[in-house]
Amino acid sequence: MSTFPTQWVMRYAIDLPNFGPYANPRTLADLAREAEDAGWEGFFIWDHIQVGWPATVGDPWIALAAIACATSRIVIGPMVTPLARRRPAKVARESVSLDYLSNGRLILGVGLGTDFFGEFSKLEIPSDERTRAAMLDEALAILLGLWTGEEFSFEGLHYKVEKTTFLPKPLQSPRIPIWTAGTWPRIRPFRRAALFDGVFPTGADIEKPLAPADIRAIAEFIRVNRKTSAPFDVVADGSTSGDSRDQDREIVAPYEQAGATWWVESFLPWKTGFDAVRARIRKGPPRV
């Protein structure tokens, strides 16, 4: 059982899709620079390769490279990458390169993903959740092994790596932070999260944010199941207007009190237009 720090400073991030008006890497890079200038501390993007309707889609890793070059302070990362549809060795290479390009500002968000947009079933990738969970665990083991910069091999049900050495090691030490996603109150994703550096929880309905009581329960679950006292991040996501500090504080403060260390301002592209998103970014974070 671990203990979290008794005090922390809430941090604030933007989370955007990588399709539709956000498909162009230059657009995301511009928004990230505006977010940094406005005082946000993180800028995360979704990882999709198609959506369920005709739409422009941009590669998230190329977009993150553009974002890294356009900013100097803000932390960045995919939220989240479904590792079952990416080769883990390639993710190992891409993540380390991005860690250097951003000067150590990368957080790697990973998860099972969903078949909401048909990104598994339409592309001959296993859509069964148990299979993808096993692939995720194996892929994480491969990432950790390749990131050591030492000789590594692996043989699992889904992946095999013969003896090899990947250099350079990540710029960050001891490694790139990993946040894992999970749908609360399913237990297995949160047992996995307790092994790493943070958790990005969601509910079954993506249009309905988790309540502060859910975040409190998640934070407590991590406390009980985590075997190290190393720092751990608990993410809460939702929306604020940026027009009234008092009103925004009423929304965000209960999440901080419940144990969240990050507030992520999230936007569903079918509910909030591009201009409104840009305006919200420019207003800056809802600091408690």
Secondary structure in CASP SS format (residue, H / E / C, confidence):
PFRMAT SS
TARGET T0000
AUTHOR 0000-0000-0000
METHOD secondary structure of the structure
MODEL  1
M C 1.00
S C 1.00
T C 1.00
F C 1.00
P C 1.00
T C 1.00
Q C 1.00
W C 1.00
V C 1.00
M C 1.00
R E 1.00
Y E 1.00
A E 1.00
I E 1.00
D E 1.00
L E 1.00
P C 1.00
N C 1.00
F E 1.00
G H 1.00
P H 1.00
Y H 1.00
A C 1.00
N C 1.00
P H 1.00
R H 1.00
T H 1.00
L H 1.00
A H 1.00
D H 1.00
L H 1.00
A H 1.00
R H 1.00
E H 1.00
A H 1.00
E H 1.00
D H 1.00
A H 1.00
G C 1.00
W C 1.00
E C 1.00
G E 1.00
F E 1.00
F E 1.00
I E 1.00
W C 1.00
D C 1.00
H C 1.00
I C 1.00
Q C 1.00
V C 1.00
G C 1.00
W C 1.00
P C 1.00
A C 1.00
T C 1.00
V E 1.00
G C 1.00
D C 1.00
P H 1.00
W H 1.00
I H 1.00
A H 1.00
L H 1.00
A H 1.00
A H 1.00
I H 1.00
A H 1.00
C H 1.00
A H 1.00
T C 1.00
S C 1.00
R C 1.00
I C 1.00
V E 1.00
I E 1.00
G E 1.00
P E 1.00
M C 1.00
V C 1.00
T E 1.00
P E 1.00
L H 1.00
A H 1.00
R H 1.00
R C 1.00
R C 1.00
P H 1.00
A H 1.00
K H 1.00
V H 1.00
A H 1.00
R H 1.00
E H 1.00
S H 1.00
V H 1.00
S H 1.00
L H 1.00
D H 1.00
Y H 1.00
L H 1.00
S C 1.00
N C 1.00
G C 1.00
R C 1.00
L E 1.00
I C 1.00
L E 1.00
G E 1.00
V E 1.00
G E 1.00
L C 1.00
G C 1.00
T C 1.00
D C 1.00
F C 1.00
F C 1.00
G C 1.00
E C 1.00
F C 1.00
S H 1.00
K H 1.00
L H 1.00
E C 1.00
I C 1.00
P C 1.00
S C 1.00
D C 1.00
E H 1.00
R H 1.00
T H 1.00
R H 1.00
A H 1.00
A H 1.00
M H 1.00
L H 1.00
D H 1.00
E H 1.00
A H 1.00
L H 1.00
A H 1.00
I H 1.00
L H 1.00
L H 1.00
G H 1.00
L H 1.00
W H 1.00
T C 1.00
G C 1.00
E C 1.00
E C 1.00
F E 1.00
S E 1.00
F E 1.00
E E 1.00
G C 1.00
L C 1.00
H C 1.00
Y C 1.00
K E 1.00
V E 1.00
E E 1.00
K E 1.00
T E 1.00
T C 1.00
F C 1.00
L C 1.00
P C 1.00
K C 1.00
P C 1.00
L C 1.00
Q C 1.00
S C 1.00
P C 1.00
R C 1.00
I C 1.00
P C 1.00
I E 1.00
W E 1.00
T E 1.00
A E 1.00
G E 1.00
T E 1.00
W C 1.00
P C 1.00
R C 1.00
I C 1.00
R H 1.00
P H 1.00
F H 1.00
R H 1.00
R H 1.00
A H 1.00
A C 1.00
L C 1.00
F C 1.00
D C 1.00
G E 1.00
V E 1.00
F E 1.00
P E 1.00
T E 1.00
G C 1.00
A C 1.00
D C 1.00
I C 1.00
E C 1.00
K C 1.00
P C 1.00
L C 1.00
A C 1.00
P H 1.00
A H 1.00
D H 1.00
I H 1.00
R H 1.00
A H 1.00
I H 1.00
A H 1.00
E H 1.00
F H 1.00
I H 1.00
R H 1.00
V H 1.00
N H 1.00
R C 1.00
K C 1.00
T C 1.00
S C 1.00
A C 1.00
P C 1.00
F C 1.00
D E 1.00
V E 1.00
V E 1.00
A E 1.00
D E 1.00
G E 1.00
S C 1.00
T C 1.00
S C 1.00
G C 1.00
D C 1.00
S C 1.00
R H 1.00
D H 1.00
Q H 1.00
D H 1.00
R H 1.00
E H 1.00
I H 1.00
V H 1.00
A H 1.00
P H 1.00
Y H 1.00
E H 1.00
Q H 1.00
A H 1.00
G C 1.00
A C 1.00
T C 1.00
W E 1.00
W E 1.00
V E 1.00
E E 1.00
S E 1.00
F C 1.00
L C 1.00
P C 1.00
W C 1.00
K C 1.00
T C 1.00
G C 1.00
F H 1.00
D H 1.00
A H 1.00
V H 1.00
R H 1.00
A H 1.00
R H 1.00
I H 1.00
R H 1.00
K H 1.00
G C 1.00
P C 1.00
P C 1.00
R C 1.00
V C 1.00
END
